[in-house]
Amino acid sequence: MMSQLAAVISKHRTEILTAWQRAARLLSGTAQLGRPVLADEVTSMLETLSIAGRGRLQLPPQYDRSFDLAQVIREIEVLRGCIKKIWQDDDDGSVSLREMRLFDQLFDTTISDAIQRYTCARDLPRRKELTIASADAGRLVSDVLASHEEDARQRGIRLRSIDELLGVELMCDRERIAQVFGSILGKAIRSCVSGDEILVRAVAGETDARFAISDPGPGISPNDLPRVFEPDSGVELYVSKGIIDAHAGALWVESSVGDGTTFFFTLPLAR
């Protein structure tokens, strides 16, 4: 715990925030009218650090494509510099090298988060960017299974499917849905050990088709389950949810520790 850092922030919080806002506005060229990109997030982070002595910059859960990654990284580095300067000026010799390393790790992690979230925003498709057409649902399932068969075989894992989609047509961007299907199936394979079996089920309803990929792996803890589709938990699932959402479908997961995991998603049928 960065006790000395927490004490400095608690004592100089207003001074740090004022210095950071001034420098960040100058960096963005909006010293007169604008406000830094991360103003609210930095305020929240200073509060967290001053109370707990640890934390990370709580970036927004999602950015649109106007997100200026370079500007956000500059603002994070400005905050690092502002805190360091005031911290060093205030230091009475009690700051340890370990605390300094933890401080830098905190900001390095925050920058990594920013880059990851930018990558997610860049990769998420808009509806108008999808190539929507009729696609054979059964063929889609068999093609995705075939593309993962060798990987599963080498790991000693069996892939089994229950496919009730004979003659069923989907309205989707086939390439993007194969990406989603492959991401989830690949994750299931990596969760298993030799001798396990992964079950892929597909069934058609009145207006949509429902897919389920079940693995007998270790499962997901209750604390992690609500965050499965957030960028911090992995780019693949975050982007997969964006793709399904853009198709007006749904993607969700059911899991418990020790009982495996099942990912579900739905897609509209061709009319």
C-alpha positions as CSV (number, residue, x, y, z in Angstrom):
1,M,0.0,0.0,0.0
2,M,1.4,3.4,-1.0
3,S,0.9,5.1,2.4
4,Q,3.2,8.0,1.7
5,L,1.6,8.7,-1.7
6,A,-1.9,8.5,-0.1
7,A,-0.8,11.0,2.6
8,V,0.6,13.4,-0.1
9,I,-2.6,13.2,-2.2
10,S,-4.8,13.7,0.8
11,K,-2.9,16.8,1.8
12,H,-2.4,18.2,-1.7
13,R,-5.4,16.9,-3.6
14,T,-6.7,20.3,-4.8
15,E,-3.2,21.5,-5.7
16,I,-2.5,18.3,-7.7
17,L,-5.9,18.5,-9.5
18,T,-5.4,22.2,-10.3
19,A,-1.9,21.7,-11.7
20,W,-3.0,18.7,-13.7
21,Q,-6.0,20.5,-15.3
22,R,-3.9,23.5,-16.2
23,A,-1.2,21.4,-17.9
24,A,-3.7,19.0,-19.6
25,R,-5.7,21.9,-21.1
26,L,-2.5,23.4,-22.4
27,L,-1.5,20.1,-24.0
28,S,-4.9,19.7,-25.7
29,G,-4.8,23.3,-26.9
30,T,-8.1,24.1,-25.1
31,A,-6.8,26.3,-22.3
32,Q,-9.6,28.8,-22.6
33,L,-12.7,26.9,-23.3
34,G,-12.2,23.1,-23.1
35,R,-11.6,20.6,-20.3
36,P,-9.2,17.7,-20.2
37,V,-10.5,14.4,-21.6
38,L,-10.0,12.6,-18.3
39,A,-11.2,15.3,-15.9
40,D,-13.9,13.3,-14.2
41,E,-11.8,10.1,-14.1
42,V,-8.8,11.8,-12.6
43,T,-10.9,13.4,-9.9
44,S,-12.3,9.9,-9.0
45,M,-8.8,8.4,-9.0
46,L,-7.3,11.0,-6.7
47,E,-10.2,10.3,-4.3
48,T,-9.5,6.6,-4.5
49,L,-5.8,7.0,-4.0
50,S,-6.1,9.4,-1.1
51,I,-8.5,7.1,0.8
52,A,-7.0,3.6,0.1
53,G,-3.5,4.4,-1.0
54,R,-3.9,2.3,-4.1
55,G,-6.1,2.2,-7.2
56,R,-6.1,2.8,-10.9
57,L,-7.5,5.4,-13.3
58,Q,-11.1,4.3,-13.9
59,L,-11.4,4.8,-17.6
60,P,-14.9,5.0,-19.2
61,P,-16.2,1.5,-20.1
62,Q,-16.2,2.3,-23.8
63,Y,-14.9,5.0,-26.1
64,D,-16.3,5.9,-29.5
65,R,-13.9,6.3,-32.4
66,S,-13.4,10.0,-31.8
67,F,-11.4,8.9,-28.7
68,D,-7.9,10.5,-28.9
69,L,-5.6,7.9,-27.5
70,A,-2.5,10.1,-27.7
71,Q,-4.2,12.9,-25.8
72,V,-5.4,10.5,-23.1
73,I,-1.9,9.1,-22.7
74,R,-0.5,12.6,-22.5
75,E,-3.0,13.5,-19.8
76,I,-2.1,10.3,-17.8
77,E,1.6,11.2,-18.0
78,V,0.9,14.8,-16.9
79,L,-0.9,13.5,-13.9
80,R,2.0,11.2,-13.1
81,G,4.3,14.2,-13.3
82,C,2.2,16.5,-11.2
83,I,1.8,13.9,-8.4
84,K,5.5,13.0,-8.5
85,K,6.6,16.7,-8.3
86,I,4.4,17.5,-5.3
87,W,5.2,14.1,-3.7
88,Q,9.0,14.8,-4.1
89,D,8.7,18.3,-2.8
90,D,6.8,17.1,0.2
91,D,9.0,14.0,0.9
92,D,10.6,13.9,4.3
93,G,12.7,10.9,3.4
94,S,10.1,8.2,4.2
95,V,9.3,7.3,0.6
96,S,10.6,3.8,-0.2
97,L,11.8,2.5,-3.5
98,R,9.0,0.0,-3.4
99,E,6.4,2.7,-3.2
100,M,8.0,4.5,-6.1
101,R,7.9,1.3,-8.2
102,L,4.2,0.7,-7.2
103,F,3.4,4.3,-8.2
104,D,4.9,3.8,-11.7
105,Q,3.3,0.4,-12.1
106,L,-0.1,2.0,-11.4
107,F,0.3,4.5,-14.2
108,D,1.9,2.0,-16.6
109,T,-1.2,-0.2,-16.1
110,T,-3.5,2.7,-16.6
111,I,-1.8,3.5,-20.0
112,S,-2.2,-0.2,-21.0
113,D,-5.9,0.0,-20.1
114,A,-6.3,3.1,-22.3
115,I,-4.6,1.4,-25.3
116,Q,-6.7,-1.8,-24.8
117,R,-9.9,0.2,-24.7
118,Y,-8.9,2.2,-27.8
119,T,-8.3,-1.1,-29.6
120,C,-11.7,-2.4,-28.5
121,A,-13.4,0.8,-29.7
122,R,-11.6,0.6,-33.0
123,D,-12.6,-3.0,-33.6
124,L,-16.2,-2.8,-32.6
125,P,-18.4,-2.7,-35.8
126,R,-21.3,-0.4,-36.4
127,R,-24.5,-1.9,-37.9
128,K,-23.9,0.0,-41.2
129,E,-20.4,-1.5,-41.4
130,L,-21.7,-5.1,-41.4
131,T,-22.2,-7.1,-44.6
132,I,-25.6,-8.5,-43.8
133,A,-26.8,-11.3,-46.0
134,S,-28.6,-14.7,-45.8
135,A,-26.3,-17.4,-44.4
136,D,-26.8,-21.1,-44.0
137,A,-26.8,-21.6,-40.2
138,G,-25.9,-25.3,-40.2
139,R,-23.0,-24.7,-42.6
140,L,-21.7,-21.9,-40.4
141,V,-21.6,-24.2,-37.3
142,S,-19.9,-27.0,-39.2
143,D,-17.3,-24.7,-40.7
144,V,-16.4,-23.2,-37.3
145,L,-16.1,-26.6,-35.7
146,A,-14.0,-27.9,-38.5
147,S,-11.6,-24.9,-38.2
148,H,-11.0,-25.8,-34.5
149,E,-11.0,-29.6,-34.8
150,E,-7.2,-30.0,-35.1
151,D,-6.5,-27.7,-32.1
152,A,-9.0,-29.6,-30.0
153,R,-7.6,-33.0,-31.1
154,Q,-4.0,-32.1,-30.2
155,R,-5.2,-31.2,-26.7
156,G,-7.1,-34.4,-26.3
157,I,-10.5,-32.6,-26.3
158,R,-13.6,-33.8,-28.1
159,L,-16.0,-31.4,-29.9
160,R,-19.6,-32.6,-30.1
161,S,-22.5,-30.7,-31.7
162,I,-26.3,-31.0,-31.6
163,D,-27.3,-29.0,-34.6
164,E,-31.1,-28.5,-35.3
165,L,-30.5,-25.9,-38.0
166,L,-31.1,-28.0,-41.1
167,G,-32.3,-25.6,-43.8
168,V,-32.3,-22.6,-41.4
169,E,-31.0,-19.3,-42.8
170,L,-29.6,-16.5,-40.7
171,M,-29.4,-12.8,-41.5
172,C,-25.9,-11.9,-40.5
173,D,-22.4,-10.8,-41.5
174,R,-21.1,-14.4,-41.8
175,E,-17.4,-13.5,-41.4
176,R,-18.1,-11.5,-38.2
177,I,-20.3,-14.2,-36.7
178,A,-17.7,-16.8,-37.5
179,Q,-15.2,-14.6,-35.6
180,V,-17.5,-14.5,-32.6
181,F,-18.2,-18.3,-32.7
182,G,-14.5,-19.0,-33.1
183,S,-13.5,-16.7,-30.2
184,I,-15.9,-18.4,-27.8
185,L,-15.1,-21.9,-29.0
186,G,-11.3,-21.2,-28.7
187,K,-11.8,-19.9,-25.2
188,A,-13.7,-23.1,-24.3
189,I,-10.9,-25.2,-25.7
190,R,-8.3,-23.3,-23.7
191,S,-10.4,-23.9,-20.5
192,C,-10.4,-27.6,-20.9
193,V,-8.0,-30.5,-20.2
194,S,-7.3,-33.7,-22.1
195,G,-10.4,-36.0,-22.0
196,D,-12.9,-33.1,-21.7
197,E,-15.8,-32.7,-24.2
198,I,-17.2,-29.4,-25.5
199,L,-20.8,-29.4,-26.5
200,V,-22.1,-27.0,-29.2
201,R,-25.9,-26.8,-29.5
202,A,-27.9,-24.8,-32.0
203,V,-31.6,-24.5,-32.3
204,A,-34.0,-22.3,-34.3
205,G,-36.9,-20.5,-32.7
206,E,-39.7,-18.4,-34.4
207,T,-37.6,-15.3,-35.0
208,D,-34.0,-16.2,-34.1
209,A,-31.5,-19.0,-33.7
210,R,-29.9,-19.7,-30.4
211,F,-26.4,-21.1,-30.0
212,A,-24.7,-22.5,-26.9
213,I,-21.1,-23.5,-26.3
214,S,-20.6,-25.5,-23.1
215,D,-17.3,-26.6,-21.6
216,P,-16.6,-28.5,-18.4
217,G,-13.7,-26.3,-17.4
218,P,-13.1,-24.6,-14.0
219,G,-15.9,-22.1,-14.4
220,I,-16.0,-18.4,-13.7
221,S,-16.2,-17.0,-10.2
222,P,-19.3,-14.9,-9.1
223,N,-17.1,-11.8,-8.7
224,D,-15.7,-12.1,-12.3
225,L,-19.0,-13.1,-14.0
226,P,-20.5,-9.6,-14.3
227,R,-17.3,-8.3,-15.9
228,V,-16.8,-11.1,-18.5
229,F,-17.7,-8.8,-21.4
230,E,-15.8,-5.7,-20.2
231,P,-12.5,-4.7,-22.0
232,D,-10.4,-5.4,-18.8
233,S,-11.5,-9.1,-18.9
234,G,-10.3,-9.6,-22.5
235,V,-10.7,-7.9,-25.9
236,E,-12.1,-10.9,-27.7
237,L,-15.3,-11.3,-25.6
238,Y,-15.8,-7.5,-25.5
239,V,-15.6,-7.3,-29.3
240,S,-17.8,-10.4,-29.7
241,K,-20.5,-8.8,-27.6
242,G,-20.3,-5.7,-29.8
243,I,-20.7,-7.7,-32.9
244,I,-23.7,-9.6,-31.6
245,D,-25.3,-6.3,-30.4
246,A,-24.8,-4.8,-33.8
247,H,-26.8,-7.8,-35.2
248,A,-29.6,-7.0,-32.8
249,G,-28.9,-10.3,-31.1
250,A,-27.9,-11.2,-27.5
251,L,-24.8,-12.7,-25.9
252,W,-24.6,-13.9,-22.3
253,V,-22.9,-16.4,-20.1
254,E,-23.8,-18.8,-17.4
255,S,-21.1,-20.3,-15.1
256,S,-20.2,-21.5,-11.7
257,V,-16.9,-22.5,-10.2
258,G,-16.3,-26.2,-10.7
259,D,-19.3,-26.7,-13.0
260,G,-18.1,-25.3,-16.3
261,T,-19.3,-22.5,-18.5
262,T,-21.8,-22.0,-21.2
263,F,-21.9,-19.0,-23.6
264,F,-25.1,-18.3,-25.4
265,F,-25.9,-16.0,-28.3
266,T,-28.8,-15.4,-30.6
267,L,-29.1,-14.2,-34.1
268,P,-32.1,-13.2,-36.3
269,L,-33.4,-15.6,-38.9
270,A,-33.8,-14.6,-42.5
271,R,-37.4,-13.9,-43.3
